[in-house]
């Protein structure tokens, strides 16, 4: 059931739809730089192999996602324990690098255009092997966890520096 169907069923409509009589169609984010890289790569894959290539891309994307999620969780865990270490800095660097890539590409994963070129109905984070309802919530949950981890680790580091200077 789509959001618009649910809104109509509950009697809640967007202001735009009430005023214009047309439903609101969300705009898809367009990648800034990754499409130029992935389009030539997708063009080299023969049509008979596109579905197989898409499955491989989804598997790689899922492995990358799980690695980054692990880095977020590790950083958060060390922050909650107030015990930042070298591994925290490495994991935090991975999270920072992934966030920089994602944000620099207009909040579009660099693999999304490739997945779409290979036949994915819709790329974005939904092109990984996760249920759609989980995948849609990843940016807000992971982003919140990463910010909380950063704050907790900086506080623990600051406390450690204060103790050392006293």
N, C-alpha and C positions, 0 to 999 in steps of 0.2 A: 504494500500500500504506500503510495507516494505521500509526501508531505502535503501537497495541495489537496489530495483526496482526503487525508486526515483532517486538514483544516476545514474543508467543506463539510465533512461529516460532523465536526464539532461546532460548526458555525463560525469559526474564526478564519477570517480571510485577511490577506495582506492589504494594506491601505491602497497600494498601487492597483490591486485587482478590483477593489471597490470603486475607485475613482475611474479607472479606464475600462473596466470590464474584461481585461486581459490578464491571464495568470502571469505571475512573476517567473521568469526563466532565469535561473542562476547563471552567471557568466563563468565560463571555464577559464582558469588561469592559463596563460600562455607562457611557455618557458622562454627565458631571455637568451640563453646560450646553448642549452643542451640539444635543441632540435637541429641545429646546424651540424652538430657532431654525429648525432644518431641517424639522421635521414640517409646519408651516404652509406652508412653501415647496413641499415635495413634494406637498402636497394640492392646490396650484393647478395642477399639471401634469396635463393630461388623459391618460388611460390609453393612448391611441393614440401619444402622444409620449414615454412613459416610457423606452423602450429608447433612443431617440435622446438624450434628456436624460441618461440614464446614461452613454452614450458620451461626451457633452460633459463631464460631471463627471469621468469617468476621465481624459480628455485634460487638463483643467484641473489635476486632482490630480497627474498625471504631470509637467506643466510646473512646478508648484510644487515637487514633490519634486526635480526635476532642478536647479532654481534653488538650493534649500537644500543639496543635495548639493554643488553647485559652491561654495557659500559655505563649507561644511565643508572641502572640499579646498583652497580658497584659503587659509583660515586655517591649515590644517595645513602647507601648503607654505611659507607665510611663517614659521611657527614652526620648521620644520625648517631653514630657511635663516638663522634667527635675525635676521630683518629685518622686524619688525612695522612697519606703516605705517598711514596713514589708511584704506586699503582693507581692511586686516586688521580694524580696529575696526568698520568698516561691516559686513563679512561676519560678524564675530563677533556683532555686534548682531542680525543676521538669524537666526543660529543660536540665539542666546539667546532671542529672541522666539518662534521656532518651538518650542523646547524648553519654554518657559513655557506656551504654548498647549496643547501635547500633555500635559504633566504636570498642568495645571490641569483638564483634562477627563478625568482618570482614565486617562491613557495611551491615549486614543482620539482619532484625528484628527477634527477638527471636521467634515470632509466625509463621514466614515463613515456616520453616521445618514442623511444625504441619499442616499448611494449605496444603502444598504439599503432605504430607503423607495421608491426608484425601481426596485427589483427585483434588486439585486445579491444573489447567493446569500449572500455574506459580505462585509462591508465591510473594515475595517481597512486595513492597508497593502497588502493583496493586491488591493485594488480599483483599483490603478494598472496601467498596461500594462508589467508586468515578469513574468518567470517567477516562479512561487510560491516556489520554493526560494531565490531571491534576496530576494524581498520579506519572507519570514519572518525573515531575518537582518539586515534593515536597522536596527532599533533598537539592537542590540548593537554592530554594526560602526560605525554613524554616531555613536552615543553615545561609544564608545571613542575614535574619531578626534577628536571634538569636545573631549573631556577632555584628550587628548594635545596637541591644538593649543593649548588654553588654557594648559596647563603650560609648553609650549615658548615660547609668546609672552610669558608672564609672566616666565619666566627670562631671555629675551632683553631684555625691557624693564628688568628689575632689573639685569642686567649693564650696560646702557647708562646707567642712573642711577648705578651705582657708579663707572663710568668718569668720568662728568661731575662727580661730587663729589670725586674724587681730585685 
